[in-house]
Amino acid sequence: MRKLLLVFVTVLLTVSVHAQKTADIGIWGGTLTSVHGDMDEDAPFQSFNLNFGAYFRYNFNARVAVRAMFLTGSFSGEGTVESAPWEFDKSVHDLSLQAEINYLRYILGKQKLRFSPYVTFGIGVAFFPYTFTSGRLATDPLGPAGILGFNPDHPELRFDAAGEPIDVEYEESVATPTIPFGIGFKYTIGERLGLGVEYQMRKYMSDQLDDLDDPLAHVNGFGETITYNDGSHNNDWAGYLGVHLTYMIFIGKKACPAYDAKNW
């Protein structure tokens, strides 16, 4: 995260302080395309999960902008974990700060610079509930096929005298850092209005988005604790696909004509 933040700040600091600046506000609407976590079968577009939000964008020049964005909506999915069925359904709130880099020079309202593909990347944080019911997966609490067994991440899980899992529901609220990035295309449709379409991914620094927190962790027959939640193996991913409508709210002071012609 520190390296990513350093790159993010460096991009912003390299932008000329003399360029004409503008600011926009926008609304965003779309759907969750997929969640990639611990399920074996998590096909994209399983159901329509409506997500919507808003953003404020500050344009340093025709190439570089920074965007503060908030998204909220439903996340759901169905699949299997070691042949056991699994599903989840929850609301997720996402707040991010992203750099937006245009491939072509683009100025909202300028007919000669009216469209451009772009890329985004930044840092963020997501908020969502995590709910886990022990009996939904456990079959053999100690064998390799016993998905739960003793889960060191959740020692509160209990088993009866016969070794059968006792259903215990565990709930908590999660706030986790994210790495957002994406691609898009935007187009001017009026003097102050713009329309765009984009696809964004989120890398979550948590394994709890799909209500599965290291589900294969267990104690084997030798009493050894086996875990997989090492950060690179288990952390979840999600994708958004949506459209956005942008309105220019601020037109900065005009730069000198020679500089304007060269840099815009």
C-alpha positions in Angstrom: 0.0 0.0 0.0 2.9 2.4 0.7 4.4 1.9 -2.7 1.0 2.4 -4.4 0.4 5.6 -2.4 3.8 6.9 -3.4 3.1 6.3 -7.1 -0.3 7.9 -6.7 1.2 11.1 -5.1 4.0 11.2 -7.7 1.6 11.3 -10.6 -0.3 14.2 -9.0 2.9 16.2 -8.2 4.1 15.9 -11.8 1.1 17.8 -13.1 1.8 21.4 -14.0 0.5 23.9 -11.5 0.0 26.5 -14.3 -2.6 24.5 -16.3 -6.2 25.6 -16.4 -8.2 23.6 -13.9 -11.9 22.6 -13.8 -14.1 20.5 -11.4 -17.0 18.2 -12.1 -19.6 16.3 -10.2 -21.2 13.1 -11.4 -23.5 10.2 -10.7 -22.7 6.5 -11.4 -24.9 3.5 -11.8 -24.3 -0.1 -12.8 -24.0 -3.6 -11.6 -21.6 -5.9 -9.9 -20.1 -8.2 -12.5 -18.4 -10.8 -10.3 -16.8 -11.6 -6.9 -13.7 -13.8 -7.0 -13.0 -15.3 -3.6 -13.0 -18.8 -2.1 -15.8 -20.4 -4.1 -14.9 -22.9 -6.8 -17.8 -21.8 -9.1 -18.3 -18.0 -9.2 -19.4 -17.3 -12.7 -19.8 -13.6 -13.6 -23.2 -11.9 -14.0 -25.0 -14.5 -11.9 -27.6 -11.9 -10.9 -28.2 -8.2 -11.3 -26.7 -6.5 -8.3 -27.6 -2.8 -8.5 -24.8 -0.4 -7.4 -24.9 3.4 -7.6 -22.9 6.3 -6.4 -21.5 9.8 -6.9 -18.1 11.4 -7.4 -16.3 14.7 -7.4 -13.5 15.1 -10.0 -10.9 17.8 -10.1 -9.2 18.2 -13.5 -5.6 19.4 -13.5 -5.5 19.6 -17.3 -6.7 17.7 -20.3 -4.9 14.5 -19.4 -4.9 14.2 -15.6 -7.6 14.4 -12.9 -8.2 13.1 -9.4 -11.6 11.6 -8.4 -13.2 11.1 -5.0 -15.9 8.5 -5.4 -18.5 6.7 -3.3 -20.4 3.6 -4.4 -23.0 1.5 -2.6 -25.1 -1.5 -3.5 -25.7 -5.2 -3.2 -23.2 -8.0 -3.6 -24.4 -11.6 -4.0 -23.1 -14.9 -5.4 -23.6 -18.6 -5.5 -21.1 -21.4 -5.9 -19.4 -24.3 -4.1 -16.5 -24.8 -1.7 -15.0 -28.3 -1.9 -18.3 -29.5 -3.5 -20.4 -27.9 -0.7 -22.9 -25.3 -1.8 -22.4 -21.7 -0.7 -24.1 -18.4 -1.3 -23.9 -14.9 0.1 -25.9 -11.6 -0.1 -24.9 -8.3 1.5 -24.6 -4.6 1.0 -21.1 -3.1 0.4 -20.1 0.6 0.7 -17.0 1.7 -1.1 -15.1 5.0 -0.8 -12.0 5.7 -3.0 -9.6 8.3 -4.2 -8.4 7.7 -7.8 -6.2 9.3 -10.4 -7.8 9.5 -13.8 -5.5 9.5 -16.8 -6.9 10.3 -20.3 -5.4 8.6 -23.3 -6.5 11.5 -25.5 -6.7 15.1 -24.5 -10.2 15.7 -23.1 -12.0 18.8 -21.9 -15.7 18.6 -21.0 -17.6 20.9 -23.3 -14.8 21.3 -25.8 -16.0 20.1 -29.2 -12.4 19.5 -30.5 -11.5 17.4 -27.4 -14.9 15.7 -26.8 -14.0 12.1 -26.2 -11.2 9.9 -24.7 -10.5 6.4 -23.3 -9.0 6.6 -19.8 -7.6 4.5 -17.0 -8.1 4.9 -13.2 -6.2 3.7 -10.2 -5.9 4.7 -6.5 -6.6 3.7 -3.0 -9.8 3.2 -1.0 -11.7 1.5 1.8 -14.8 -0.7 1.8 -17.4 -1.4 4.5 -19.6 -4.5 4.7 -21.0 -7.1 7.1 -19.4 -10.5 7.6 -21.7 -13.3 8.6 -20.5 -16.9 9.1 -22.7 -19.9 10.2 -20.4 -22.8 11.2 -22.7 -25.7 10.2 -23.1 -24.6 6.6 -19.9 -26.3 5.4 -18.5 -28.7 8.1 -18.7 -32.4 7.4 -15.8 -34.1 9.2 -14.3 -31.7 11.8 -10.8 -33.2 11.8 -10.2 -34.8 8.4 -8.9 -33.1 5.3 -12.4 -33.0 3.9 -13.7 -31.2 7.0 -13.7 -27.7 5.6 -14.1 -26.1 9.0 -12.7 -28.5 11.6 -11.0 -26.1 14.0 -10.7 -22.8 12.2 -8.0 -20.8 14.0 -9.5 -17.6 12.6 -12.7 -18.5 14.5 -12.0 -20.4 17.7 -15.5 -19.7 18.8 -16.8 -22.5 16.6 -18.0 -25.5 18.7 -18.6 -29.2 18.2 -20.7 -31.7 20.1 -19.6 -34.9 21.9 -20.0 -36.9 18.7 -17.7 -34.4 16.8 -20.6 -32.9 14.9 -20.5 -29.1 14.3 -22.9 -27.0 16.3 -24.3 -24.2 14.2 -22.9 -21.0 15.5 -23.5 -17.7 13.7 -20.7 -15.2 13.8 -21.2 -11.6 12.8 -19.0 -8.5 12.5 -18.6 -5.3 10.6 -15.6 -5.1 8.3 -13.7 -2.1 7.1 -10.9 -3.0 4.8 -8.4 -1.2 2.5 -8.9 -1.6 -1.2 -7.0 -1.1 -4.4 -9.3 0.2 -7.1 -8.4 0.4 -10.8 -10.2 0.4 -14.1 -10.7 1.5 -17.7 -13.4 3.6 -19.3 -14.5 5.8 -22.2 -16.1 9.3 -21.8 -17.8 11.6 -24.3 -19.1 15.2 -24.2 -22.8 15.5 -24.8 -23.3 19.2 -24.0 -21.5 22.4 -23.0 -21.3 21.1 -19.4 -22.4 17.5 -19.6 -20.5 14.3 -20.3 -21.4 10.6 -20.5 -19.2 7.6 -19.9 -19.0 3.9 -19.4 -16.4 2.2 -17.3 -15.3 -1.1 -15.8 -13.6 -1.1 -12.4 -12.0 -3.8 -10.3 -11.4 -3.8 -6.5 -8.7 -5.8 -4.7 -9.8 -6.2 -1.1 -7.3 -6.6 1.7 -9.7 -9.0 3.4 -11.0 -12.5 2.8 -14.5 -11.9 4.1 -16.4 -10.4 1.2 -18.0 -13.7 0.2 -18.6 -14.7 3.9 -15.7 -17.2 3.7 -12.7 -16.3 5.8 -10.0 -18.9 5.0 -12.6 -21.7 4.9 -10.1 -24.5 4.4 -8.3 -23.9 7.6 -8.3 -26.9 9.9 -6.3 -29.0 12.3 -5.0 -32.2 10.5 -4.6 -35.6 12.0 -1.2 -34.8 13.4 -2.5 -31.8 15.3 -1.0 -29.3 12.9 -2.9 -26.1 12.1 -3.3 -25.7 8.3 -4.2 -22.2 7.1 -4.3 -20.5 3.7 -5.1 -16.9 4.5 -1.7 -15.5 3.6 -2.8 -12.3 1.9 -1.9 -13.4 -1.7 -4.0 -16.6 -1.6 -7.3 -15.7 -0.1 -8.0 -12.0 -0.4 -11.1 -11.3 -2.5 -11.7 -9.4 -5.8 -14.8 -7.8 -7.3 -15.7 -6.0 -10.5 -18.1 -3.2 -11.4 -19.6 -2.3 -14.7 -21.5 1.0 -15.1 -22.2 4.3 -16.7 -21.7 7.8 -15.4 -23.1 11.2 -16.1 -20.9 14.2 -15.4 -21.7 17.9 -14.9 -19.0 20.6 -14.9 -19.4 22.9 -11.9 -16.3 25.0 -12.1 -14.4 26.6 -14.9 -11.0 27.8 -13.8 -9.2 30.9 -14.9 -7.9 30.8 -18.4 -4.2 30.1 -18.8 -2.1 32.1 -21.1 -3.0 31.3 -24.8 0.5 29.9 -25.7 0.5 27.6 -22.7 -3.1 26.7 -23.3 -2.5 25.7 -26.9 0.5 23.6 -26.0 -0.8 21.8 -23.0 -4.6 21.5 -23.6 
